[in-house]
Amino acid sequence: MLKRGRTAVARAALALLHFVNRRRGRNAPPPDDRTVRLLLLHAHGMGGTIRTVINLAGHLARDRDVEIVSLVRESAAPFFPIPPGVRMTFLDDRLAPRGRIARMLSRRPSRLMPKQEKAYHRFTLWSDLLLIRYLRSLRSGVLITTRPGFNLAAALFAPPGVILIGQEHVTLDSHDPELVKLIKRRYGRLDALVTLTQADLRHYRRELKAAPPHRLVRIPNAIAPLAGDVSRLEEKTVVAIGRIVRAKGFDRLVKAWQRVAAAHPDWTLRIFGGGTPENEAKLRARIAEAGLEGKIILMGSTPEVGVELAKSSIYVVSSRYEGFGMTILEAMSKGVPVVSFDCPHGPREIITHGHDGLLVRSTKTAALAGAICRLIEDEPLRRELGRNGLRTASAYDMGEIGPQWDRLLAELVAARDGDQVSAPVLVDSSA
């Protein structure tokens, strides 16, 4: 009975929302892309999605009014610098004093976000209400959402006058099947969905065939300018970068490094990235059990990725899957050759095996260790891959990627104006 009652209330609420949206649609202002808002979970945090979204905001702010909207604020200062002209807004400021109702609702789990959302534990009932209020307050402009939960919420609650662009920073096949069901049901309400890789574009094309967004587009992330010189490739240092989570495969990297350390004891592996105290403790214990203390060093998070890459000679990716692999391009931009597992989906779209890096087709740690040792032992190959990587990285400069976003925004405004066909179109911006 209780479940049926909740379902009835939800259906009534959606019917009312549909009615209100129809009325708003009749009075909606003309579509425009002069105001762009980008929705992040935690804009002051550290991570590849945050870094690339901030970088995109900087490009768009050159001739637009751009605002980064962060659902939560848990750090007083941003980890990455905010570009000039980009405004910041926080919906759920968890550093500020809270009233009694806010405290009570903040202790209750989210009802808006799917439980399969990878960051579900970060959302609360209070943040749900703040997000819905924000979405309903919009009238026009462009809203770019950056994770499945946000894409789904915007598709449901954003008013009809707002152009909606959903971004996917991880692969579709990394999502839980229940989340994919919601994606198939709601993503057709988006004006555009942007994937980072061609492989993911093809996957979404198949899954959203029945009800796709108006545009399905592949636009890769652009490289932000990094401090530090091009590496001289003289340091006996290998670097890995990423959050300490299972997806990054650092457990596999530790196992592989046992073989590397046995063959080349004078080389050191440095892992940059943060994680929960529990995950960091597990990784430290794994390193100790492998007898690699002093051979593998956990460096913590750093905002100066470029400086650290410039002091390395090899970059290694041990991930189980990658949405794109931004750090691969960052390493290439410093002339550092890359060794990567050929995991879904990003590495194989960036690395040309034997030209600007080495792709390890096997998932065995011995194969990864062998590829690392190959570059350690073959200095001419190491330098050749590094030189070619510099050229590969240049194709992902904001000067190349930014205009793809400009074209997409112009196309969506034109489509809303009726200058183009209204049927959904599937495109790859790299074509």
ZAMARGU-4260 file (C-alpha; in steps of 0.2 Angstrom, whole numbers, plus 5000, padded with zeros to 4 digits):
<rodrens>
0) 5000/5000/5000 | 5014/5012/5005 | 5023/5009/4989 | 5007/5011/4978 | 5004/5027/4987
5) 5021/5034/4984 | 5020/5029/4965 | 5003/5038/4964 | 5010/5054/4972 | 5025/5053/4960
10) 5014/5052/4945 | 5004/5066/4951 | 5019/5077/4954 | 5026/5073/4936 | 5009/5077/4928
15) 5009/5094/4937 | 5027/5097/4932 | 5022/5093/4914 | 5008/5105/4914 | 5019/5119/4922
20) 5032/5116/4909 | 5020/5117/4895 | 5014/5134/4901 | 5032/5140/4903 | 5036/5134/4886
25) 5024/5145/4878 | 5032/5160/4887 | 5050/5154/4885 | 5062/5167/4879 | 5072/5165/4863
30) 5085/5152/4864 | 5103/5158/4867 | 5120/5152/4871 | 5127/5169/4879 | 5124/5162/4896
35) 5132/5145/4900 | 5131/5136/4917 | 5141/5120/4921 | 5135/5109/4935 | 5148/5100/4946
40) 5147/5090/4961 | 5161/5098/4970 | 5170/5111/4961 | 5183/5114/4974 | 5188/5096/4974
45) 5202/5087/4965 | 5199/5076/4950 | 5200/5074/4931 | 5182/5079/4928 | 5184/5095/4939
50) 5200/5100/4930 | 5193/5098/4912 | 5176/5106/4916 | 5185/5121/4924 | 5196/5122/4908
55) 5181/5122/4897 | 5173/5135/4907 | 5188/5146/4904 | 5186/5144/4885 | 5168/5148/4885
60) 5170/5163/4896 | 5180/5172/4883 | 5164/5178/4875 | 5150/5172/4886 | 5143/5174/4904
65) 5149/5158/4912 | 5145/5151/4929 | 5151/5135/4937 | 5138/5129/4949 | 5144/5117/4962
70) 5131/5106/4971 | 5142/5105/4987 | 5156/5115/4995 | 5167/5105/5007 | 5183/5114/5004
75) 5186/5133/5008 | 5198/5135/4992 | 5198/5127/4975 | 5211/5114/4971 | 5212/5120/4953
80) 5213/5139/4949 | 5197/5146/4942 | 5199/5155/4926 | 5196/5174/4924 | 5178/5178/4920
85) 5171/5162/4928 | 5158/5164/4942 | 5156/5151/4956 | 5140/5147/4965 | 5138/5134/4978
90) 5121/5126/4982 | 5124/5116/4997 | 5138/5125/5007 | 5143/5112/5020 | 5156/5124/5027
95) 5143/5137/5032 | 5131/5137/5047 | 5115/5127/5045 | 5098/5129/5051 | 5088/5115/5060
100) 5079/5109/5045 | 5094/5109/5034 | 5104/5099/5047 | 5089/5086/5048 | 5087/5084/5030
105) 5106/5083/5027 | 5106/5067/5038 | 5094/5059/5026 | 5099/5050/5010 | 5095/5057/4993
110) 5078/5052/4985 | 5082/5061/4969 | 5099/5053/4964 | 5099/5035/4958 | 5107/5023/4971
115) 5118/5017/4957 | 5126/5034/4955 | 5144/5032/4959 | 5144/5047/4971 | 5127/5043/4979
120) 5134/5044/4996 | 5138/5062/4993 | 5120/5067/4990 | 5107/5071/5004 | 5089/5075/5004
125) 5094/5093/5008 | 5105/5094/4992 | 5090/5086/4982 | 5079/5101/4987 | 5092/5113/4983
130) 5096/5106/4966 | 5078/5105/4961 | 5075/5123/4967 | 5090/5129/4957 | 5085/5119/4941
135) 5067/5126/4942 | 5074/5144/4944 | 5082/5144/4927 | 5073/5152/4913 | 5085/5152/4898
140) 5103/5149/4892 | 5113/5133/4892 | 5115/5121/4906 | 5130/5108/4905 | 5128/5094/4917
145) 5143/5083/4920 | 5137/5066/4928 | 5123/5054/4926 | 5113/5059/4941 | 5114/5077/4936
150) 5110/5073/4918 | 5094/5064/4924 | 5089/5077/4936 | 5091/5091/4923 | 5081/5081/4910
155) 5067/5079/4922 | 5066/5096/4931 | 5075/5110/4920 | 5062/5121/4912 | 5059/5120/4893
160) 5068/5137/4889 | 5085/5130/4895 | 5096/5121/4882 | 5102/5105/4891 | 5119/5097/4887
165) 5123/5081/4896 | 5142/5076/4898 | 5148/5058/4901 | 5165/5057/4909 | 5165/5038/4911
170) 5159/5024/4900 | 5141/5018/4898 | 5146/5000/4901 | 5153/5005/4918 | 5136/5010/4924
175) 5125/4999/4934 | 5111/4991/4923 | 5097/5000/4933 | 5105/5017/4930 | 5106/5012/4911
180) 5087/5010/4911 | 5085/5027/4918 | 5097/5034/4905 | 5088/5026/4891 | 5071/5033/4898
185) 5077/5051/4901 | 5092/5056/4890 | 5080/5058/4875 | 5075/5075/4884 | 5092/5082/4882
190) 5096/5093/4868 | 5113/5085/4867 | 5124/5071/4875 | 5143/5073/4874 | 5154/5058/4875
195) 5173/5058/4876 | 5177/5044/4865 | 5171/5037/4849 | 5168/5020/4856 | 5156/5027/4869
200) 5147/5037/4856 | 5144/5021/4846 | 5138/5012/4863 | 5126/5027/4867 | 5120/5027/4848
205) 5114/5008/4850 | 5107/5010/4868 | 5097/5027/4864 | 5091/5022/4847 | 5073/5022/4852
210) 5074/5040/4860 | 5090/5049/4857 | 5094/5067/4862 | 5094/5080/4847 | 5113/5078/4846
215) 5124/5064/4851 | 5142/5071/4849 | 5159/5065/4853 | 5170/5080/4860 | 5186/5074/4869
220) 5193/5084/4884 | 5205/5097/4880 | 5222/5099/4889 | 5224/5113/4901 | 5240/5122/4901
225) 5252/5114/4913 | 5267/5121/4923 | 5284/5113/4920 | 5296/5110/4906 | 5296/5095/4893
230) 5304/5081/4902 | 5322/5077/4898 | 5318/5058/4901 | 5334/5056/4912 | 5326/5053/4929
235) 5324/5035/4934 | 5306/5038/4939 | 5289/5031/4933 | 5273/5041/4937 | 5255/5036/4939
240) 5241/5048/4943 | 5223/5045/4949 | 5211/5043/4963 | 5215/5028/4974 | 5200/5018/4969
245) 5198/5001/4961 | 5195/5007/4944 | 5213/5014/4943 | 5220/4997/4946 | 5234/5002/4957
250) 5233/4985/4965 | 5238/4978/4948 | 5252/4991/4947 | 5260/4986/4963 | 5260/4968/4958
255) 5268/4973/4941 | 5281/4984/4950 | 5287/4968/4959 | 5294/4962/4942 | 5301/4979/4937
260) 5309/4982/4954 | 5318/4965/4953 | 5325/4969/4936 | 5328/4988/4939 | 5330/4991/4957
265) 5337/5009/4954 | 5320/5015/4947 | 5306/5022/4957 | 5287/5022/4955 | 5278/5038/4961
270) 5259/5037/4963 | 5250/5054/4964 | 5232/5055/4969 | 5221/5055/4984 | 5208/5043/4991
275) 5198/5038/5007 | 5209/5034/5022 | 5203/5016/5020 | 5209/5015/5002 | 5225/5023/5005
280) 5229/5011/5020 | 5225/4996/5009 | 5236/5002/4996 | 5250/5005/5008 | 5248/4988/5016
285) 5249/4980/4999 | 5265/4990/4995 | 5272/4984/5012 | 5267/4966/5009 | 5276/4966/4992
290) 5292/4972/5000 | 5291/4988/4989 | 5292/5002/5003 | 5304/5015/4996 | 5302/5008/4978
295) 5283/5014/4977 | 5280/5031/4985 | 5262/5037/4987 | 5264/5056/4984 | 5246/5062/4988
300) 5237/5075/4978 | 5246/5089/4968 | 5239/5104/4958 | 5256/5104/4949 | 5254/5088/4938
305) 5265/5096/4924 | 5279/5099/4936 | 5279/5081/4942 | 5277/5074/4925 | 5292/5084/4919
310) 5303/5075/4932 | 5298/5058/4926 | 5303/5047/4911 | 5288/5035/4909 | 5270/5037/4913
315) 5259/5021/4917 | 5241/5018/4917 | 5235/5002/4926 | 5216/5006/4925 | 5202/4993/4923
320) 5193/5006/4913 | 5195/5024/4908 | 5182/5037/4902 | 5195/5045/4892 | 5212/5046/4900
325) 5216/5064/4902 | 5232/5061/4911 | 5238/5051/4896 | 5238/5067/4886 | 5245/5077/4900
330) 5260/5065/4900 | 5262/5066/4882 | 5261/5085/4883 | 5277/5084/4893 | 5285/5072/4881
335) 5284/5057/4893 | 5280/5041/4884 | 5265/5031/4891 | 5263/5013/4895 | 5244/5008/4897
340) 5233/4993/4898 | 5221/4993/4883 | 5206/4996/4894 | 5189/5002/4889 | 5188/5015/4881
345) 5200/5030/4881 | 5218/5024/4880 | 5216/5015/4863 | 5209/5031/4855 | 5224/5042/4861
350) 5239/5030/4860 | 5245/5023/4844 | 5255/5008/4849 | 5273/5009/4845 | 5271/5027/4839
355) 5268/5038/4855 | 5266/5024/4868 | 5264/5006/4872 | 5246/4998/4873 | 5246/4982/4884
360) 5233/4971/4876 | 5234/4958/4890 | 5226/4961/4907 | 5240/4951/4916 | 5252/4962/4927
365) 5267/4953/4920 | 5263/4960/4903 | 5262/4978/4910 | 5278/4975/4919 | 5286/4969/4903
370) 5281/4985/4893 | 5288/4996/4907 | 5304/4987/4907 | 5305/4988/4888 | 5305/5007/4889
375) 5317/5007/4904 | 5329/4997/4894 | 5327/5005/4877 | 5331/5023/4879 | 5330/5027/4860
380) 5312/5020/4859 | 5308/5030/4875 | 5314/5046/4867 | 5305/5043/4850 | 5288/5039/4859
385) 5290/5055/4869 | 5293/5066/4854 | 5278/5058/4845 | 5268/5060/4860 | 5271/5079/4860
390) 5263/5080/4842 | 5248/5069/4848 | 5245/5080/4863 | 5244/5096/4852 | 5228/5089/4843
395) 5219/5091/4860 | 5224/5109/4864 | 5209/5120/4868 | 5212/5129/4852 | 5207/5113/4843
400) 5193/5107/4855 | 5185/5124/4860 | 5178/5127/4843 | 5170/5111/4843 | 5160/5117/4858
405) 5156/5133/4850 | 5149/5124/4835 | 5138/5113/4846 | 5131/5128/4855 | 5127/5137/4839
410) 5119/5121/4832 | 5108/5119/4847 | 5102/5137/4847 | 5098/5136/4828 | 5089/5119/4831
415) 5078/5127/4844 | 5075/5142/4832 | 5068/5129/4820 | 5082/5133/4807 | 5087/5114/4807
420) 5077/5098/4807 | 5070/5093/4824 | 5073/5075/4822 | 5087/5068/4833 | 5104/5068/4824
425) 5119/5057/4828 | 5136/5065/4825 | 5154/5063/4829 | 5162/5080/4830 | 5179/5073/4825
430) 5172/5068/4808
</rodrens>
